[in-house]
């Protein structure tokens, strides 16, 4: 029938919350406790039987694929209809406040979050992922912070914080079965968008995927007001412990050029990964530290000009070394134990606010500075777990399908399989940018406010991935590269290094007016031009190289 005649799929969203607070000791000691529970269920919108919003264009093919899985291997991947994915979360916040005296008070706060979100497989008119090819992201976080606020006389104060956080992230899968891709002919390696049409089995990146983080943070900010200067001296230090299990293809991933090829039982391409030793799911563990010092001065030069001057120093440090792989050293001259050493990252900054007319109706503001973010340890972790020693990565062609997810094929005739590894430049520098802004704000007639602002950002150092075992041997008809292996004993050997290429220009103009009866009107124009040598959008080293733009 017509799409407008189909019944709407079920959608539910519920939120429950409660809170309580009050004094334990009057004017001295207080407590606060709140809780919230969220439950949300919504349809994927995709189906292969015509019941969805996005309906797969070959339902007979999807049904045949499903029937082969059921009749030949005893595995039901799920139906052809739409289904619901859930997003749930439970949150608890507890807080204690204690006033020692007028100059000193302390806060102890604890946050707890337990959340889960179903990630459903792709379903479009040209792609159909069965229900059991999805996964659930689960996350449980406990965060405790103790803060002490102190005032020393009329011109100085201090804020000190110690925090401890545990984060337990993992992926839960509904089934243990090899990942099976039916590719768009003639593509035999098809994990990217629009490169496959049917998908079933354990989601290839979720069969062994979890990250445990223990984070200790120590921060202290001391502020001194002296004349026209407000001076801040501070330190922020983080100490990390990571236990990361991320082993793609742990149940075996098979790529077939068609449903006919799958029924015949021989995959065009196959890949499997597992941890070495007695435990194929052994996590990678390492520790890191980041030390930080900073100083700033807000200087009110006169009634119309204020300067903000600052300098920050960060020192990231890796305290463990990866395992040595002599084969990588022999083939590529890379010592896998070498990781970036401690490096001093200086970030000077200067900002200003200037009121040229001193009327309060206009100001010029701007600044220039160097900025860094939190160190991307997820990219660093690949060098610990991907040496080719802790984790074995194998790929081969023309492999018979084995439905046992716990005993995927790992033995192949000599020359038919290859090892993959992730490596890092020992001189790798953590990301850093230079940014400058300039803006003018002006109050016009009739209460209209105008703003014109420009910003320029230049990459100083950013991540860049290469694959040192690949050499370009040709081009596809659309201009994409063909690669072959430089060393036949290896498949992919990624190399994390740096690039300084990249910049961004932003210009914006805004007019707004607020009326006394509550109406607010705003109009704006924005222009952006950006150039990037690399966009690292994945936590997986190979994916960052494979899908680079």
N, C-alpha and C positions, 0 to 999 in steps of 0.2 A: 504494500500500500504506500500511499504518500508519506514522506518523512514526518509531516505534521500530524499524522494520525498515530504515530508510535507513542506508547506510554513513556513518560519520563522515568529515567532510572532513579533509584533511591538516593537521597542525599541527606545526611544528618550531621548536625554540628551542635554540641552541647558544651557549656562551660559552667563549672560549679566552683565557688570560692567562699572562703571564710577568713576572718581575721579577728584578732583580739589583742589588746595592749593596755598598759596601765602602769601605775607605780608599784614597786615592791617596797621601797622605802620612800616616803614622801620627799619630794624635791631632791632626791639623791640617787635612787636606783630605779630604772624603768625596764620594762620588757615589751616586746612586740613579737607576734607570731601570726603568720598568714599562710594560707594554702590555696592552691588552685588546681583544678583537674579539667583537662580539655579532651574532648573526644570528637573526632571528625571523620566522616566516611563519605567518599565521593566516587563516582564511576570514572573509569578511564576514558570512556567515550569511544573506544575502539572495539570492533568485533569482526568476525569473519562469516557471520550468518545473517547479515543485514540488519541487526538489531541496534547497532551503534550509530554514533554521529560520523565517525570515520570507519568506513567499511572496507575491508580488504578486497581487492579487485579479482581475486581468484579463489573463492571459497572452496571449490572442489579440490584444488591443490592442497589447501590447508587441511581439509578433512582427510585426504589421502595420507598426508604426512603424519597426522595424528593416529590414523588407523594402523600404520606400519609400526609406530612406536608402541602401541598397545598390543597388537597381535604378535609381533615378532620379539619384542623385548619386555613386555609386561609393564610398561611405564605409561601412565596416563598423564600427558603434559598439561591437561586442563581443557576446558571446552572451547567452543567457537563464539560464545556470547560475551558480552561485556561483563565486567565484574567491578567490585568496589575496592579501592585502596584506603587504608586507614592512616590517620595521623593522630597520635595520642601523646599527651604529656602530663606529668604530675610535677608540681612545683611547691616547694616549702621554703619560707624565709623566716629565720629566727634572729632576734636582735636584742642585745643587752646594752644599756647605756648607764654609765656610772659617773657622777660628778664628784670629784675629790674635793674641789673648792672652786672659787671663781676663776682660777687660772688654769686648771687642769681637768680634763675629762677624758674618758675612755669609752670605746665602743667595741663590742665583740659581736660579729655578724657571721651567720652561716647560711649559705644558699644550697639547696638541693634541687636538682633537675633530673627527672627520669623520663626520657622521651623516646618515641619510636615513630618512624615514618616509612610507609610502604612505597617503594619505588617500582613502578610498573614498567614492563617492557614496552618498547616502541610499538605503536599500532597506528598505521596510516593506510591509505589506499594501496600502497605498494609494499608495506612491511607489516608482518604479523608475528608478534612475540607471544608465545603461550604463557598462561598465568604463572606456572611454576618456574618460568625464566626470570621472574622478578626477585626482589629481595627487600629486606627491611633494615633500615639504618637505625640502630639502637645507640643511645648515648645516655650515660649516667655520670653526673658531675656533682662532686661535693667540694664546696669552696668555703674556707674559713678565713676571716680577716680580723686581726686585732689592730685598732688604730688608737693612738694616743695624741691628743691635741693639747698643746701647752702654750700659754701666753707669758712672755717675760717682759713685764713693764708695759710701756705704751708704744714701744717702737719695734718689737720683735716677737715672733711666734714660730712654733715648730709643729710640723705634722709628721708623725712616724707611723709606718704601717708594716706589718708582717702578715703575709698571706700564704696559705698552703692549699693547693688545689689538686684533686685527683680527677682525671677524666678517663672514662672507659668507653671508647667508641668501638663498635663492631657491626658486622653485617650478618644477619640471619637469613638463611635460605630455606625455602619450603621443601626442597627435595635434594637428594644426592644422586646425580646422574650426569654423565658427560655432557658438555656443552656441544650442541649441534647447530651449525649454521648451514642453511641452504642459500648459496650465493647467487647473485645475479650473473648469469653466464656471460663471459667465460672467467669471471673473477674467482680465484680460488683462495683468496685471503681477504675476508670480508667482515671486519668488525666495525668499520666506520659507517656513518650515516649513508643510507641509500646504496650500500654495497651488498646487502643481503636482503632476502625477502621473507624467510621463515627462520624462527629461532625457538629452540626448546632446550631443556636441561638446566643444570645449575648455571647461574649467571657467572661468566668466566672470571670476573674480578671479585667475586663475593664468596667463593667457597672457602677461602682462608683469608679473612680480611678483618683485622682488628688493631687498634692502637691504644695502648695504656700510657698515660702521661702522669707523672708526679712532678709538680712545679712548686718550688719555694720562691717567694718574692719578698725582698727586703727593700723598702723605700723610706727615704727621709728627706723632707724639704724644710729648710730653715730660711725664714724671710726676715730681712732687716730693713726698716724704713729710716732713712737718714737724709734729712733735707728734702731735696727734689728727687731723690733716688729711692726706688724700691728694689732691693737686691735679694735675689733668691739663689741659694746654694743647695744642691741636692744630689742624691745618689739613688739609682734604681738598679737592682741586681736580681737576676733570675738564675735559678739552678734547675736543670731539667734532667729527668730520667725517662727514657723512652723504651717501651717494649712493643715492637711493631711486627705484626705478622701480615704480610701482603704477598701472597703467592697466587698469581693468576694461573688459570688453566690447571688447577691442582687435581681436578677430576678428569682431565684430558679434554681438549677442544678439537673438534673435527669440522673441517670445511668441505662441503660437497657442492659440486657445480649444479646439481639438480636433485629433485626428489627421486628420479630414476637411479641416480648414482648412489643416493642414500639407501635405497632398497637393495641395490647390488652389494652394498656393505663395504666399499673401499673409498676412503676419504682422499680427496685431491691433496689436502694438506692437513697436517696434524701438529699440535704443539702441547707440551706438558711441562710443568714446573713443580719442583718439590724441594724441600729442605734436605740437606745431606744428613747422614747419620741415622740413628734409630727412629727419630721422630720426624716424619715428613712435613709436620706443621710447626716446627720449632720457630719461635719468633726471633727477630733480630733485636739485640739490646745494646744501647749506648747512652752515654750521658753528655751533657753540654752545659756550658755556663755563659752568661752574658752579663758583663760588668758595665755599669754606666755612671758617669759623673756629668753634672751640668751646672752652669752658672748663668744667671740672667740679671739684667738691670733695666728696669723701666724708669727712664730718665725724663722727667718733665722739664724740658729746657726752658720753656716760658709758657705763657698762657695759650699760645697757639701751636706749639710744637712739642710732641712727645716722641721719644726714641725708645725702641725696644732692642736691646743688644744681648745676644746670647751665644754661648758656646757649649756644645755637647760632645762628650767623648764616650764611645761605646767600644767594648772589647769582647767580641764573641770568642769562645774557646771550646774546642772539642777535646774531651778528656780521654777518649778511647780511640784505638786504631782498628781498622778493618783487617781481615785475614789476608795474608799474602797468597797470591795465585801466581806460581812460577810460569804457567802457560801464557798468561796475559803479558807478563814481563818479557818472555822470550819472543812472543809474536808481535807485540806493539811497543815494547820498551816502557811500559807503565807499571810502576810499583803500586799495587793496590793498597798497601798499608799507608801510603802517603795521603793525608787529607790536609785541607787548609790549616795553617798554624794560626795562633792568636794574632789578631791584627787590630791596630788602633784606627778607629773610624772617627774622624773629626767632622763636626757639623756646625760651622759658624752661621749665625743668622743675624740679620739687621732689618728692623721694621720701623715705620714712622707713621704718625698721624699729624697732619698740618692743617690748620684752619686759616687759610690765607686772608679772609676778610674779617676774621675775629667776630663775626656777627652770629655765629652758631648756625648759619644756614648753608654752609658748605664746608667740605673737607677734602683734602687730598691724602690718600693713604696708599701704602705699598710696602714692599719689602723684598729681600733677596736672601736665600739661604740654601744650605745643603741639608737634605733629609734622607733618613734611612728608616726602614720598617723593622719589624721583628724578623730575625734571621730565618730564612726558609728551610727549617730543619727537615721538612718532609722530602725535599729534593736531596739534601745531604744524606738522608737515611738510605737512599738507593745504593750509595757507594759502600754501605756496610752490609746490606743484605744481598747485593748483586755482584759479588766478586767472582762468582762461578764456583766458589767453594761452599759457602753456607747454603746457597740455593742453586739447584741444577736446572737450567733452561734447555729444553730439547725441542727440536722441530724436525719434521721429516715429511716426505711425500709418499702417496700411494700406500697408506697405512690401513689395514683392516679394522673395522669398527669393533670396539670392545665395550659392551654396555656396563662393565663393572667400574663404578666411580672410585673404588678404593684400591684397585690394581690396574691403573692405566698403563699402556705399553711404554716401556722405558728402554728396551733393548732392541737395537736395530743393527743391520749389517754395517760393517765399516764403510764410512763415506756417505751414509744416507742420513745421518743426523748431525746436528751442530749445536754447540753451546753458545749461550748469550751471556753478556755481562754488562754491568753498569760501572763506569769509572768516573773519576773527577780530577780536574786539574789541581795539583797541589798549590798553585798560585791563584786559585779561584778567589775572587773578591765578592763580598756580600753586596746586594743591590744598594745603589745610592743615586739620587737625582739632585740636580740644581734647579731651583724654581725661583722665579721673580714675578711679582705682581705690581700693578699700578692701577689705581682707581680714583675716580672723582665723583663725589656725591654732592647734589645741589638741590636745595628747595626752591622750586619755581613758583610762579603765580598760582593762585587758587589752591594752595596746599598740595600741589603736585610735586612729588619727589622724583628726581632723576639720578640714575647711576650709570656710569660708563666704566667698564673694567676690562683690563687685558692681563693675560697670564702667559708666561712662556716657561716651558719645562724642558730640560735637556738631560738625557740619560748620561750619567757618569760611568756607571758600571751596572750591568744587568746580566741575568742568566742567559746562556746560549748553549744549545745542545748540538752536537755533531754525532755522526755514526762512523767511527773510524775504520770499521770493517766493510764499508760500502763504497763502491766506486761507480760513478755514473757511466753507463754503457750505451745509452740511447734515450730517445724521447718517444712518448706516446703521441697519438695524433692530435691531442689537445695541448701538447707541450710539456706534460709532466715527465719526470725523469724515470728511466729504467735503471735499476741497480743490480750489480752482482757482487758477490763476496770477494774481498781481497784475500782472505785466508779461509780456506774451505773447512777448517776445523771449527770455525765460529760462525754464528749467524749474525746477531746484532751485538755490537760493542759500543754503547753510548758513552759519550764523553762530555761532562758538564764543565763548561768554561764560561768566559765573559764576553760581552759585547758592550761597546760604548756608543753604538749607533742607535738613534731614536730621539725624537723631540715631539713636542706638542705645543700648539698655539691656540689660545682661547680668547675670544673677544665677545663681550656681552653688553647690551644696553637695556635699561629697564626704566619704565615710567609707572608710578603707582600713586593712588590717591585713596585716602580713607575718609569716608563721609561720616558726619556726626550721628546719622541715624542707623549706623551699623554696616553700611555697604562698603566693600573694599574692592577696588578695581585695579588690575595690574596688567601691563603688556610688556613683552620683552622680545629681544632678538638675540640669538646666540650663534656664534660661528666657531667651529673647531676644525683644525687641520692637524692630523697626527701621523707620524711615521714611526714604525716600530720594526726593529730587525727581528724581533722574536717575541711571541706571547706564550709564556709557559702556563698553560691552562690545566694541566693534569699533574697529579702526584706521581705518575708513572713516567720514568725516564724515556722509555721507548715511545710512548704516546706523544710526549712533547716533541721528540724528533720527527715522528711519523706525520703528525698533523700540524706541523709548523706552517705558518702562513708566510 
